[in-house]
Amino acid sequence: MRFSPFHSRPSFDPNDLVSTNFVSIFEPNSSIKGRWIINTSLMPPAALLAPIIDPGDIRPNLELGSQNGSINASVWLQGPDKDRAILDCSSTNGNVHLTIDSRRSQKVGIRVRTHNGSIKVFLPQGFYGPIEHRTQNGTVTFSPALRSSVTTISTSEGIGRSFVGNLNLGNLRRDSEMAPDAVASRSSAAVPIWKGDALEATTLNGSIYFAFEDEARGPMAFTQIFNRISG
């Protein structure tokens, strides 16, 4: 893995990076900034992997954590379509910014969390799946381009659930493990297991901003977005 500084709009060749998998970085009092190519087909030696506290947990393909610092990550996905990449970025006191710059047809599950800070997630075009966002003291904003693809399912007490893409049973069946009639069932026991794209973003004190990766955002636009969501 090559670790390098991050800029809001990278102008470099990702081929200069080395593909990796099951990356786990924790910095107690420092920020994390970097770019990674995640290839879910790579299997590092087990002795090199960070331990999993709960044996039932799924090991993220990229896990970034900071106690008192921000996270600023740009990710390329190069794994096979059958694999679902898992990205996990969390901070206690800091902003979290995650960009998925490109992928093939691989599905991705994203979890972004902070207690005191704002969240920005830039999704790849073609993202199809649910977004759940939680904030107690902040706003949630979808970019104009992303907003046109979003259906709001529910909002209550700072928790919102939306879906990106066309909500038809054919598409839902494609990325679920259960039959179409189970998708529409009101029984919690019949809720299908979603295997497609998904995003969960949570902050206690901060705003949340979602957009597509390829939306134009030059230095001025980026600054305006940051100022708006940071209050």
C-alpha positions as CSV (number, residue, x, y, z in Angstrom):
1,M,0.0,0.0,0.0
2,R,1.2,3.5,-0.8
3,F,0.1,6.3,1.5
4,S,0.0,9.7,0.1
5,P,-1.5,13.2,0.6
6,F,-5.0,13.9,-0.6
7,H,-6.3,16.8,-2.6
8,S,-9.9,17.8,-3.1
9,R,-9.7,17.0,-6.8
10,P,-6.8,14.6,-7.5
11,S,-4.9,15.0,-10.7
12,F,-2.8,11.9,-10.7
13,D,-2.7,8.4,-12.2
14,P,-4.2,5.9,-9.8
15,N,-2.0,3.3,-11.6
16,D,0.8,4.7,-9.5
17,L,-0.8,3.1,-6.5
18,V,-0.4,-0.5,-5.4
19,S,-3.6,-2.5,-5.0
20,T,-4.3,-3.8,-1.5
21,N,-7.0,-5.3,0.7
22,F,-8.1,-5.5,4.4
23,V,-6.4,-2.2,5.3
24,S,-6.9,-1.1,8.9
25,I,-5.4,2.2,10.2
26,F,-6.2,3.8,13.5
27,E,-4.6,7.1,14.6
28,P,-5.5,8.2,18.2
29,N,-4.5,11.9,17.8
30,S,-3.8,12.4,14.1
31,S,-5.7,12.9,10.9
32,I,-5.7,10.2,8.2
33,K,-5.3,11.3,4.6
34,G,-4.7,8.9,1.7
35,R,-5.6,7.2,-1.5
36,W,-6.2,3.5,-1.8
37,I,-6.9,0.9,-4.6
38,I,-8.9,-1.8,-2.9
39,N,-8.9,-5.2,-4.7
40,T,-11.2,-7.6,-2.8
41,S,-9.7,-10.6,-4.5
42,L,-6.3,-10.1,-2.7
43,M,-5.7,-12.1,0.4
44,P,-2.9,-10.8,2.6
45,P,-1.3,-13.3,5.0
46,A,-3.5,-13.8,8.1
47,A,-0.7,-12.9,10.4
48,L,-0.6,-9.3,8.9
49,L,-4.3,-8.6,9.5
50,A,-5.7,-6.5,12.3
51,P,-7.6,-8.6,14.9
52,I,-11.4,-8.8,14.8
53,I,-12.8,-8.1,18.3
54,D,-16.1,-9.8,17.6
55,P,-15.8,-13.1,15.7
56,G,-19.1,-12.4,14.1
57,D,-18.0,-9.2,12.5
58,I,-17.2,-8.9,8.8
59,R,-13.7,-7.6,8.2
60,P,-13.9,-4.3,6.2
61,N,-11.8,-4.1,3.1
62,L,-10.8,-0.6,4.2
63,E,-11.1,0.5,7.8
64,L,-9.9,4.0,8.9
65,G,-10.3,5.3,12.4
66,S,-9.2,8.4,14.3
67,Q,-10.0,9.5,17.9
68,N,-9.1,13.2,17.5
69,G,-8.5,13.8,13.9
70,S,-10.2,14.1,10.5
71,I,-10.4,11.4,7.8
72,N,-10.0,12.3,4.1
73,A,-9.9,9.2,1.9
74,S,-10.1,8.6,-1.9
75,V,-10.8,5.0,-2.9
76,W,-10.8,3.0,-6.2
77,L,-12.4,-0.4,-6.3
78,Q,-11.0,-3.1,-8.5
79,G,-12.4,-6.3,-7.2
80,P,-14.5,-8.8,-9.1
81,D,-18.2,-8.2,-9.5
82,K,-19.2,-11.1,-7.2
83,D,-17.4,-9.5,-4.2
84,R,-19.0,-6.7,-2.2
85,A,-16.5,-4.2,-0.9
86,I,-16.9,-2.9,2.7
87,L,-15.5,0.5,3.6
88,D,-15.6,1.8,7.2
89,C,-14.4,5.3,8.2
90,S,-14.9,6.7,11.7
91,S,-13.8,9.5,13.9
92,T,-14.8,10.8,17.3
93,N,-13.7,14.4,17.0
94,G,-13.2,15.2,13.3
95,N,-14.7,15.6,9.9
96,V,-14.9,12.5,7.7
97,H,-14.7,12.9,3.9
98,L,-14.8,9.8,1.6
99,T,-14.7,9.7,-2.1
100,I,-15.2,6.6,-4.2
101,D,-13.5,7.7,-7.4
102,S,-14.3,4.7,-9.6
103,R,-15.3,1.1,-9.7
104,R,-16.4,-1.5,-12.2
105,S,-19.7,-3.3,-11.4
106,Q,-18.7,-4.2,-7.9
107,K,-21.2,-3.5,-5.1
108,V,-20.0,-1.4,-2.1
109,G,-21.2,-1.1,1.5
110,I,-20.2,2.1,3.2
111,R,-20.3,3.1,6.9
112,V,-19.2,6.6,7.9
113,R,-19.4,7.9,11.5
114,T,-18.2,10.7,13.7
115,H,-19.5,12.2,16.9
116,N,-18.3,15.8,16.5
117,G,-17.8,16.7,12.9
118,S,-19.3,16.9,9.4
119,I,-19.5,14.1,6.9
120,K,-19.1,14.3,3.1
121,V,-19.5,11.2,0.9
122,F,-19.0,11.3,-2.9
123,L,-20.5,8.2,-4.5
124,P,-19.7,6.6,-7.8
125,Q,-22.2,7.0,-10.7
126,G,-24.4,4.0,-10.8
127,F,-24.7,3.7,-7.0
128,Y,-28.0,1.8,-6.4
129,G,-29.3,1.2,-3.0
130,P,-30.3,2.6,0.4
131,I,-28.8,5.5,2.3
132,E,-29.4,5.9,6.0
133,H,-28.3,9.1,7.7
134,R,-28.4,10.2,11.3
135,T,-27.6,13.6,12.8
136,Q,-29.0,15.3,15.9
137,N,-27.4,18.7,15.5
138,G,-26.9,19.4,11.8
139,T,-28.4,19.3,8.3
140,V,-28.5,16.6,5.6
141,T,-28.0,17.8,2.0
142,F,-28.1,15.8,-1.3
143,S,-26.4,17.5,-4.3
144,P,-28.7,18.5,-7.1
145,A,-27.5,15.7,-9.4
146,L,-27.9,13.0,-6.7
147,R,-31.2,14.4,-5.4
148,S,-32.9,13.7,-8.7
149,S,-32.2,10.0,-8.2
150,V,-33.2,9.9,-4.5
151,T,-36.5,8.7,-3.1
152,T,-37.1,9.6,0.6
153,I,-38.6,6.6,2.4
154,S,-38.8,8.0,6.0
155,T,-37.5,10.7,8.3
156,S,-38.0,10.9,12.0
157,E,-36.1,12.4,14.9
158,G,-32.9,13.0,13.0
159,I,-32.9,9.7,11.2
160,G,-33.6,9.5,7.5
161,R,-33.8,6.6,5.1
162,S,-33.7,7.1,1.3
163,F,-33.1,5.0,-1.8
164,V,-30.9,5.9,-4.7
165,G,-32.2,4.6,-8.0
166,N,-35.4,3.2,-9.5
167,L,-37.5,1.5,-6.9
168,N,-39.0,-1.3,-9.0
169,L,-39.2,-4.9,-7.9
170,G,-37.1,-6.2,-10.7
171,N,-34.1,-4.1,-9.5
172,L,-34.8,-4.8,-5.9
173,R,-34.9,-8.5,-6.5
174,R,-31.6,-8.4,-8.3
175,D,-29.7,-7.3,-5.2
176,S,-31.8,-9.1,-2.5
177,E,-31.8,-12.6,-1.4
178,M,-35.6,-13.0,-1.1
179,A,-38.5,-13.1,-3.5
180,P,-40.2,-9.9,-4.8
181,D,-43.3,-10.4,-2.5
182,A,-41.0,-10.4,0.5
183,V,-39.7,-7.0,-0.5
184,A,-43.1,-5.4,0.0
185,S,-44.0,-7.4,3.1
186,R,-44.7,-5.5,6.3
187,S,-43.4,-8.4,8.4
188,S,-39.9,-7.7,9.8
189,A,-39.2,-11.4,9.5
190,A,-39.6,-11.1,5.7
191,V,-37.3,-8.2,5.1
192,P,-34.8,-9.2,2.5
193,I,-31.0,-9.1,3.1
194,W,-29.7,-6.4,0.8
195,K,-26.5,-7.4,-1.0
196,G,-26.2,-4.3,-3.2
197,D,-24.8,-0.8,-2.6
198,A,-25.6,0.7,0.7
199,L,-24.5,3.7,2.8
200,E,-24.8,4.5,6.4
201,A,-23.7,8.0,7.7
202,T,-24.0,9.0,11.3
203,T,-22.9,12.1,13.2
204,L,-24.0,13.6,16.5
205,N,-22.9,17.2,16.0
206,G,-22.4,18.0,12.4
207,S,-23.9,18.2,8.9
208,I,-23.9,15.5,6.2
209,Y,-23.4,16.1,2.4
210,F,-23.9,13.5,-0.3
211,A,-22.9,13.9,-4.0
212,F,-21.7,11.9,-7.0
213,E,-18.0,11.7,-7.4
214,D,-17.9,13.1,-10.9
215,E,-19.9,16.3,-10.1
216,A,-17.8,19.4,-10.9
217,R,-16.3,20.8,-7.8
218,G,-13.4,23.1,-8.3
219,P,-11.5,24.7,-5.4
220,M,-14.1,27.5,-5.0
221,A,-17.1,25.1,-5.2
222,F,-15.5,22.7,-2.8
223,T,-14.9,25.5,-0.3
224,Q,-18.4,26.7,-0.6
225,I,-19.8,23.2,0.0
226,F,-17.5,22.8,3.1
227,N,-18.5,26.1,4.5
228,R,-22.2,25.4,4.0
229,I,-22.3,22.0,5.6
230,S,-19.9,23.0,8.4
231,G,-22.1,26.0,9.4
